């Protein structure tokens, strides 16, 4: 969708950023190592999605 500059590409990236941010916030509240790893991955995804929206 992004490569073809689809009609909903920006909306999809915005939604992805929101979902990943919510996941990061939830997972970061748990001390369990896999949750912390997940939180880090979600933060990276949030930032990447936001960069796509701004591009």
Secondary structure, DSSP 8 states (H G I E B T S, - for coil): -TTTT-TTHHHHHHHHHHHHHHHHHHHTT--SHHHHHHHHHHHHHHHHHHHHHH-
